Amino acid sequence: MTHHVTFAANAFVVLERRHLEKKWMALQAYRTQFALGRPYFSWDFIQGLARVRGTQVRAEYAEAFEVIRIKVEL
């Protein structure tokens, strides 16, 4: 059985390297994920993806999000 995950990146937050370093430090708390050898739990992956997202919004680094619903109260 094949699963296809879709992700519509329609919101971006520009990051600085210090933000990536903080994210990396936070991910260190998930020791079991590192023990499983997940390829996406590596500094190279985190930084590389942030560079790709940054390229999408003409920045060095960015984080992408999919906005599903926004509720505005007036």
A tleap script that builds the chain and sets N, CA, C and O, in Angstrom:
source leaprc.protein.ff14SB
mol = sequence {
  NMET THR HIE HIE VAL THR PHE ALA ALA ASN
  ALA PHE VAL VAL LEU GLU ARG ARG HIE LEU
  GLU LYS LYS TRP MET ALA LEU GLN ALA TYR
  ARG THR GLN PHE ALA LEU GLY ARG PRO TYR
  PHE SER TRP ASP PHE ILE GLN GLY LEU ALA
  ARG VAL ARG GLY THR GLN VAL ARG ALA GLU
  TYR ALA GLU ALA PHE GLU VAL ILE ARG ILE
  LYS VAL GLU CLEU
}
set mol.1.N position { 0.848 -1.174 0.000 }
set mol.1.CA position { 0.000 0.000 0.000 }
set mol.1.C position { 0.893 1.235 0.000 }
set mol.1.O position { 1.809 1.341 0.815 }
set mol.2.N position { 0.634 2.152 -0.894 }
set mol.2.CA position { 1.399 3.384 -1.003 }
set mol.2.C position { 0.582 4.531 -0.441 }
set mol.2.O position { -0.606 4.668 -0.732 }
set mol.3.N position { 1.238 5.355 0.370 }
set mol.3.CA position { 0.579 6.539 0.930 }
set mol.3.C position { 1.215 7.777 0.314 }
set mol.3.O position { 2.436 7.869 0.189 }
set mol.4.N position { 0.385 8.706 -0.062 }
set mol.4.CA position { 0.872 9.963 -0.605 }
set mol.4.C position { 0.472 11.080 0.357 }
set mol.4.O position { -0.708 11.280 0.644 }
set mol.5.N position { 1.448 11.778 0.833 }
set mol.5.CA position { 1.200 12.886 1.736 }
set mol.5.C position { 1.338 14.174 0.936 }
set mol.5.O position { 2.357 14.410 0.287 }
set mol.6.N position { 0.308 14.997 0.990 }
set mol.6.CA position { 0.377 16.272 0.288 }
set mol.6.C position { 0.594 17.381 1.303 }
set mol.6.O position { 0.155 17.289 2.449 }
set mol.7.N position { 1.270 18.415 0.871 }
set mol.7.CA position { 1.559 19.555 1.727 }
set mol.7.C position { 1.585 20.789 0.853 }
set mol.7.O position { 2.478 20.952 0.021 }
set mol.8.N position { 0.601 21.662 1.041 }
set mol.8.CA position { 0.530 22.898 0.271 }
set mol.8.C position { 1.160 24.010 1.097 }
set mol.8.O position { 0.501 24.607 1.948 }
set mol.9.N position { 2.411 24.284 0.852 }
set mol.9.CA position { 3.120 25.338 1.588 }
set mol.9.C position { 2.590 26.687 1.138 }
set mol.9.O position { 2.947 27.182 0.069 }
set mol.10.N position { 1.738 27.276 1.962 }
set mol.10.CA position { 1.148 28.560 1.580 }
set mol.10.C position { 1.386 29.654 2.624 }
set mol.10.O position { 0.821 30.743 2.529 }
set mol.11.N position { 2.216 29.361 3.605 }
set mol.11.CA position { 2.615 30.368 4.594 }
set mol.11.C position { 4.074 30.109 4.957 }
set mol.11.O position { 4.463 28.970 5.212 }
set mol.12.N position { 4.868 31.158 4.980 }
set mol.12.CA position { 6.300 31.028 5.249 }
set mol.12.C position { 6.713 32.008 6.333 }
set mol.12.O position { 6.186 33.117 6.423 }
set mol.13.N position { 7.663 31.582 7.151 }
set mol.13.CA position { 8.271 32.456 8.150 }
set mol.13.C position { 9.767 32.453 7.867 }
set mol.13.O position { 10.411 31.404 7.876 }
set mol.14.N position { 10.306 33.630 7.618 }
set mol.14.CA position { 11.737 33.751 7.348 }
set mol.14.C position { 12.501 33.513 8.650 }
set mol.14.O position { 12.139 34.044 9.700 }
set mol.15.N position { 13.551 32.716 8.569 }
set mol.15.CA position { 14.359 32.370 9.733 }
set mol.15.C position { 15.785 32.883 9.588 }
set mol.15.O position { 16.259 33.165 8.487 }
set mol.16.N position { 16.442 32.994 10.713 }
set mol.16.CA position { 17.875 33.256 10.747 }
set mol.16.C position { 18.546 31.976 11.225 }
set mol.16.O position { 17.886 31.089 11.766 }
set mol.17.N position { 19.852 31.878 11.025 }
set mol.17.CA position { 20.575 30.675 11.440 }
set mol.17.C position { 20.364 30.389 12.927 }
set mol.17.O position { 20.276 29.227 13.323 }
set mol.18.N position { 20.284 31.417 13.741 }
set mol.18.CA position { 20.085 31.204 15.180 }
set mol.18.C position { 18.762 30.482 15.468 }
set mol.18.O position { 18.660 29.727 16.434 }
set mol.19.N position { 17.756 30.719 14.627 }
set mol.19.CA position { 16.485 30.014 14.790 }
set mol.19.C position { 16.653 28.531 14.477 }
set mol.19.O position { 16.109 27.674 15.174 }
set mol.20.N position { 17.407 28.239 13.430 }
set mol.20.CA position { 17.665 26.835 13.091 }
set mol.20.C position { 18.433 26.139 14.201 }
set mol.20.O position { 18.161 24.982 14.520 }
set mol.21.N position { 19.380 26.835 14.784 }
set mol.21.CA position { 20.163 26.250 15.876 }
set mol.21.C position { 19.276 25.953 17.081 }
set mol.21.O position { 19.442 24.923 17.734 }
set mol.22.N position { 18.335 26.848 17.379 }
set mol.22.CA position { 17.376 26.613 18.475 }
set mol.22.C position { 16.476 25.420 18.153 }
set mol.22.O position { 16.201 24.596 19.025 }
set mol.23.N position { 16.026 25.328 16.924 }
set mol.23.CA position { 15.185 24.197 16.513 }
set mol.23.C position { 15.957 22.897 16.672 }
set mol.23.O position { 15.417 21.911 17.173 }
set mol.24.N position { 17.210 22.888 16.252 }
set mol.24.CA position { 18.048 21.703 16.358 }
set mol.24.C position { 18.216 21.304 17.827 }
set mol.24.O position { 18.162 20.121 18.165 }
set mol.25.N position { 18.420 22.293 18.688 }
set mol.25.CA position { 18.554 22.000 20.121 }
set mol.25.C position { 17.257 21.394 20.668 }
set mol.25.O position { 17.301 20.466 21.476 }
set mol.26.N position { 16.118 21.908 20.237 }
set mol.26.CA position { 14.829 21.377 20.690 }
set mol.26.C position { 14.626 19.944 20.209 }
set mol.26.O position { 14.110 19.103 20.945 }
set mol.27.N position { 15.030 19.673 18.978 }
set mol.27.CA position { 14.878 18.309 18.440 }
set mol.27.C position { 15.726 17.289 19.190 }
set mol.27.O position { 15.417 16.097 19.183 }
set mol.28.N position { 16.789 17.749 19.833 }
set mol.28.CA position { 17.647 16.845 20.594 }
set mol.28.C position { 16.880 16.153 21.724 }
set mol.28.O position { 17.310 15.105 22.206 }
set mol.29.N position { 15.755 16.722 22.151 }
set mol.29.CA position { 14.949 16.137 23.214 }
set mol.29.C position { 14.267 14.840 22.779 }
set mol.29.O position { 13.850 14.048 23.624 }
set mol.30.N position { 14.150 14.617 21.472 }
set mol.30.CA position { 13.474 13.431 20.951 }
set mol.30.C position { 14.480 12.310 20.715 }
set mol.30.O position { 14.708 11.891 19.580 }
set mol.31.N position { 15.066 11.839 21.786 }
set mol.31.CA position { 16.135 10.824 21.715 }
set mol.31.C position { 15.701 9.562 20.972 }
set mol.31.O position { 16.500 8.973 20.244 }
set mol.32.N position { 14.455 9.140 21.144 }
set mol.32.CA position { 14.002 7.909 20.480 }
set mol.32.C position { 14.031 8.059 18.965 }
set mol.32.O position { 14.304 7.091 18.255 }
set mol.33.N position { 13.757 9.248 18.464 }
set mol.33.CA position { 13.793 9.462 17.018 }
set mol.33.C position { 15.218 9.341 16.489 }
set mol.33.O position { 15.446 8.783 15.415 }
set mol.34.N position { 16.165 9.863 17.245 }
set mol.34.CA position { 17.566 9.725 16.844 }
set mol.34.C position { 17.986 8.260 16.891 }
set mol.34.O position { 18.717 7.789 16.019 }
set mol.35.N position { 17.520 7.540 17.919 }
set mol.35.CA position { 17.867 6.132 18.067 }
set mol.35.C position { 17.342 5.304 16.898 }
set mol.35.O position { 17.946 4.300 16.521 }
set mol.36.N position { 16.225 5.723 16.332 }
set mol.36.CA position { 15.645 5.009 15.195 }
set mol.36.C position { 16.367 5.329 13.884 }
set mol.36.O position { 16.107 4.705 12.855 }
set mol.37.N position { 17.261 6.291 13.931 }
set mol.37.CA position { 18.035 6.640 12.730 }
set mol.37.C position { 17.214 7.323 11.654 }
set mol.37.O position { 17.484 7.155 10.465 }
set mol.38.N position { 16.232 8.078 12.052 }
set mol.38.CA position { 15.401 8.786 11.073 }
set mol.38.C position { 16.259 9.770 10.275 }
set mol.38.O position { 16.940 10.604 10.871 }
set mol.39.N position { 16.240 9.692 8.949 }
set mol.39.CA position { 17.099 10.578 8.149 }
set mol.39.C position { 16.726 12.049 8.258 }
set mol.39.O position { 17.568 12.918 8.028 }
set mol.40.N position { 15.488 12.338 8.603 }
set mol.40.CA position { 15.062 13.726 8.717 }
set mol.40.C position { 15.388 14.313 10.092 }
set mol.40.O position { 15.073 15.473 10.359 }
set mol.41.N position { 16.014 13.525 10.960 }
set mol.41.CA position { 16.489 14.035 12.242 }
set mol.41.C position { 17.994 14.233 12.163 }
set mol.41.O position { 18.751 13.655 12.944 }
set mol.42.N position { 18.415 15.047 11.222 }
set mol.42.CA position { 19.835 15.362 11.098 }
set mol.42.C position { 19.967 16.857 10.836 }
set mol.42.O position { 19.077 17.484 10.264 }
set mol.43.N position { 21.098 17.414 11.267 }
set mol.43.CA position { 21.348 18.845 11.049 }
set mol.43.C position { 21.332 19.156 9.554 }
set mol.43.O position { 20.767 20.167 9.136 }
set mol.44.N position { 21.945 18.297 8.754 }
set mol.44.CA position { 21.999 18.554 7.310 }
set mol.44.C position { 20.607 18.629 6.703 }
set mol.44.O position { 20.343 19.489 5.862 }
set mol.45.N position { 19.716 17.738 7.121 }
set mol.45.CA position { 18.352 17.753 6.589 }
set mol.45.C position { 17.601 19.010 7.023 }
set mol.45.O position { 16.973 19.678 6.202 }
set mol.46.N position { 17.670 19.329 8.323 }
set mol.46.CA position { 16.962 20.506 8.850 }
set mol.46.C position { 17.437 21.775 8.147 }
set mol.46.O position { 16.628 22.599 7.722 }
set mol.47.N position { 18.748 21.923 8.030 }
set mol.47.CA position { 19.302 23.112 7.381 }
set mol.47.C position { 18.976 23.122 5.890 }
set mol.47.O position { 18.625 24.167 5.342 }
set mol.48.N position { 19.088 21.983 5.237 }
set mol.48.CA position { 18.814 21.910 3.802 }
set mol.48.C position { 17.375 22.264 3.466 }
set mol.48.O position { 17.115 23.006 2.519 }
set mol.49.N position { 16.435 21.728 4.250 }
set mol.49.CA position { 15.028 22.031 4.003 }
set mol.49.C position { 14.747 23.514 4.247 }
set mol.49.O position { 13.981 24.132 3.507 }
set mol.50.N position { 15.363 24.080 5.278 }
set mol.50.CA position { 15.186 25.512 5.548 }
set mol.50.C position { 15.747 26.356 4.409 }
set mol.50.O position { 15.206 27.415 4.091 }
set mol.51.N position { 16.819 25.893 3.802 }
set mol.51.CA position { 17.381 26.621 2.645 }
set mol.51.C position { 16.432 26.538 1.447 }
set mol.51.O position { 16.224 27.530 0.748 }
set mol.52.N position { 15.863 25.360 1.214 }
set mol.52.CA position { 14.906 25.198 0.109 }
set mol.52.C position { 13.709 26.115 0.327 }
set mol.52.O position { 13.294 26.829 -0.586 }
set mol.53.N position { 13.158 26.096 1.533 }
set mol.53.CA position { 12.006 26.963 1.832 }
set mol.53.C position { 12.394 28.432 1.717 }
set mol.53.O position { 11.602 29.250 1.249 }
set mol.54.N position { 13.605 28.767 2.139 }
set mol.54.CA position { 14.083 30.138 2.014 }
set mol.54.C position { 14.162 30.573 0.569 }
set mol.54.O position { 13.801 31.701 0.234 }
set mol.55.N position { 14.629 29.689 -0.284 }
set mol.55.CA position { 14.713 29.991 -1.710 }
set mol.55.C position { 13.336 30.339 -2.272 }
set mol.55.O position { 13.212 31.188 -3.154 }
set mol.56.N position { 12.309 29.676 -1.755 }
set mol.56.CA position { 10.953 29.927 -2.235 }
set mol.56.C position { 10.468 31.339 -1.927 }
set mol.56.O position { 9.589 31.859 -2.614 }
set mol.57.N position { 11.039 31.960 -0.895 }
set mol.57.CA position { 10.604 33.312 -0.517 }
set mol.57.C position { 11.763 34.316 -0.542 }
set mol.57.O position { 11.712 35.366 0.099 }
set mol.58.N position { 12.805 33.965 -1.300 }
set mol.58.CA position { 13.973 34.834 -1.483 }
set mol.58.C position { 14.630 35.225 -0.161 }
set mol.58.O position { 14.906 36.398 0.089 }
set mol.59.N position { 14.872 34.231 0.667 }
set mol.59.CA position { 15.564 34.425 1.942 }
set mol.59.C position { 16.584 33.291 2.079 }
set mol.59.O position { 16.550 32.315 1.330 }
set mol.60.N position { 17.476 33.436 3.035 }
set mol.60.CA position { 18.455 32.365 3.237 }
set mol.60.C position { 17.784 31.124 3.816 }
set mol.60.O position { 18.031 30.009 3.355 }
set mol.61.N position { 16.930 31.318 4.834 }
set mol.61.CA position { 16.218 30.218 5.479 }
set mol.61.C position { 14.761 30.597 5.696 }
set mol.61.O position { 14.438 31.774 5.856 }
set mol.62.N position { 13.889 29.606 5.700 }
set mol.62.CA position { 12.481 29.829 6.043 }
set mol.62.C position { 11.865 28.521 6.493 }
set mol.62.O position { 12.389 27.441 6.217 }
set mol.63.N position { 10.751 28.631 7.186 }
set mol.63.CA position { 9.947 27.492 7.600 }
set mol.63.C position { 8.633 27.613 6.845 }
set mol.63.O position { 8.098 28.714 6.715 }
set mol.64.N position { 8.110 26.513 6.352 }
set mol.64.CA position { 6.869 26.538 5.582 }
set mol.64.C position { 5.739 25.903 6.392 }
set mol.64.O position { 5.953 24.969 7.164 }
set mol.65.N position { 4.550 26.424 6.197 }
set mol.65.CA position { 3.370 25.918 6.880 }
set mol.65.C position { 2.224 25.831 5.878 }
set mol.65.O position { 2.199 26.533 4.868 }
set mol.66.N position { 1.291 24.964 6.182 }
set mol.66.CA position { 0.064 24.888 5.391 }
set mol.66.C position { -1.051 25.470 6.244 }
set mol.66.O position { -1.380 24.930 7.300 }
set mol.67.N position { -1.625 26.559 5.792 }
set mol.67.CA position { -2.733 27.176 6.501 }
set mol.67.C position { -4.003 26.473 6.058 }
set mol.67.O position { -4.342 26.456 4.875 }
set mol.68.N position { -4.686 25.905 7.005 }
set mol.68.CA position { -5.903 25.163 6.683 }
set mol.68.C position { -7.137 26.028 6.862 }
set mol.68.O position { -8.037 26.011 6.023 }
set mol.69.N position { -7.183 26.784 7.952 }
set mol.69.CA position { -8.323 27.668 8.172 }
set mol.69.C position { -7.894 28.820 9.069 }
set mol.69.O position { -7.146 28.646 10.031 }
set mol.70.N position { -8.381 29.976 8.730 }
set mol.70.CA position { -8.142 31.149 9.557 }
set mol.70.C position { -9.490 31.716 9.957 }
set mol.70.O position { -10.339 31.985 9.108 }
set mol.71.N position { -9.678 31.893 11.246 }
set mol.71.CA position { -10.930 32.462 11.748 }
set mol.71.C position { -10.664 33.910 12.129 }
set mol.71.O position { -9.805 34.203 12.961 }
set mol.72.N position { -11.405 34.793 11.516 }
set mol.72.CA position { -11.256 36.220 11.778 }
set mol.72.C position { -12.538 36.705 12.443 }
set mol.72.O position { -13.636 36.541 11.909 }
set mol.73.N position { -12.376 37.299 13.608 }
set mol.73.CA position { -13.535 37.878 14.301 }
set mol.73.C position { -13.452 39.380 14.213 }
set mol.73.O position { -12.423 39.979 14.526 }
set mol.74.N position { -14.516 39.971 13.795 }
set mol.74.CA position { -14.562 41.444 13.660 }
set mol.74.C position { -15.370 42.068 14.750 }
set mol.74.O position { -15.512 43.291 14.790 }
savepdb mol mol.pdb
quit
